[in-house]
């Protein structure tokens, strides 16, 4: 079918690093992009059950290794991955699999590995959901792969 996506571009923030009301703007579930709201951000922060999760270099390597393993085990194609200190990106082709299942499997397996490799006890590693963008053509796939592999580092360097 022509309308089927050829891949999914997932972005998953770590727990507490991009709260509702965030000064950068934020995405509300089923309502889309929202403007900053300092009061809402303070309320969300007050409801947090633990500190925000900032991944160390070692933890980021654990996540990237687990992304490889999960995709290989499931028979999915991992086009690109990039785990940052406060989020991860993955570009994945998985035929006949709901993108939310892909996201939940990735979060679950990465959480398991992080808990095994962490020197402390943490309950919340990831934000509740995460962004899933559907990729329908080769040009878009090439663009998101470039963004994940190259542009992320340029953005960090330019800050």
C-alpha positions in Angstrom: 0.0 0.0 0.0 1.4 3.4 -1.0 0.3 5.1 2.3 2.4 2.7 4.5 5.4 4.4 6.2 8.8 3.1 5.2 10.2 4.0 8.7 9.5 5.7 12.0 11.6 8.5 13.5 11.3 8.2 17.3 12.5 10.8 19.9 12.2 9.8 23.5 13.1 12.3 26.3 14.5 11.2 29.6 12.4 11.6 32.6 11.8 15.2 33.8 14.0 16.9 31.1 11.2 18.3 29.0 8.1 19.0 31.2 4.7 20.4 30.2 5.1 24.2 30.1 8.8 24.0 29.3 10.3 27.4 28.2 11.3 25.8 24.8 7.6 25.0 24.1 6.2 21.5 24.6 3.9 19.0 23.0 0.6 18.2 24.7 -0.7 14.7 24.1 -3.4 14.8 21.3 -3.3 18.6 21.2 0.1 19.3 19.6 2.7 22.0 20.1 2.1 24.4 23.1 3.7 27.7 24.1 5.7 27.9 27.2 3.8 28.2 30.5 6.0 28.8 33.6 3.2 28.0 36.1 2.5 24.7 34.4 6.2 23.8 34.3 6.5 24.5 38.0 3.5 22.3 38.7 4.9 19.5 36.6 8.2 19.8 38.4 6.5 19.6 41.8 4.8 16.4 40.8 8.0 14.6 39.8 8.8 11.6 42.0 12.6 11.8 41.5 15.2 14.1 39.9 15.4 14.5 36.2 17.3 11.8 34.4 20.5 12.9 32.8 22.3 10.0 31.1 26.1 9.6 31.6 28.3 8.6 28.6 28.3 5.0 29.9 24.5 5.0 30.1 24.2 6.4 26.7 26.4 3.6 25.3 24.1 1.1 27.1 21.1 2.6 25.4 22.7 2.5 21.9 23.8 -1.1 22.4 20.3 -2.1 23.5 18.8 -0.3 20.5 20.9 -2.5 18.3 20.0 -5.7 20.2 16.3 -5.0 20.3 16.1 -4.2 16.6 18.1 -7.2 15.7 16.1 -9.5 17.9 12.8 -8.2 16.5 13.9 -8.2 12.9 13.6 -4.4 12.6 16.0 -2.3 10.6 17.8 0.3 12.7 18.8 3.0 10.2 20.2 5.5 12.8 20.5 6.0 16.5 21.8 8.7 18.8 21.5 8.8 22.5 22.1 12.1 24.1 22.2 13.0 27.8 18.5 14.0 27.9 16.9 12.1 24.9 17.4 9.4 22.3 16.6 9.3 18.6 16.1 6.2 16.6 15.0 5.7 12.9 13.5 2.2 12.5 11.8 0.2 9.8 9.4 -2.4 11.3 6.9 -3.8 8.9 3.4 -4.5 10.3 4.3 -3.3 13.8 2.5 -0.4 15.5 4.9 2.4 16.1 3.8 2.7 19.7 4.8 -0.9 20.3 8.2 -0.1 18.8 8.6 2.8 21.2 7.4 0.8 24.2 9.7 -2.1 23.5 12.7 0.2 23.1 11.9 2.0 26.3 11.3 -1.2 28.2 14.5 -3.0 27.1 16.7 0.1 27.5 15.3 0.5 31.0 16.1 -3.1 31.9 19.7 -2.6 30.7 20.1 0.7 32.4 18.9 -0.7 35.7 21.4 -3.6 35.3 24.3 -1.2 34.6 23.4 1.7 36.9 25.3 2.2 40.1 22.1 3.5 41.8 18.4 2.9 41.9 16.2 4.9 39.6 12.6 4.2 38.9 11.9 6.6 36.0 14.3 6.7 33.1 12.1 8.0 30.3 9.3 10.5 29.7 5.8 9.0 29.6 5.5 8.9 25.8 7.7 10.3 23.1 7.5 11.6 19.5 6.8 9.2 16.6 7.1 10.7 13.1 6.1 8.6 10.2 8.5 8.5 7.2 6.9 7.9 3.8 9.7 8.4 1.2 13.4 7.9 0.7 14.2 11.6 0.7 12.6 12.0 4.1 14.3 8.9 5.4 17.7 10.2 4.2 17.0 13.6 5.9 16.1 12.1 9.3 19.1 9.7 9.2 21.4 12.7 8.5 19.7 14.7 11.4 20.2 11.8 13.8 23.8 11.0 12.8 25.2 14.4 12.0 23.0 17.4 12.9 22.6 16.5 16.5 26.3 17.0 17.1 26.3 20.2 15.1 23.5 21.6 17.2 25.3 20.7 20.5 28.5 22.2 19.1 26.8 25.5 18.1 25.2 26.1 21.5 
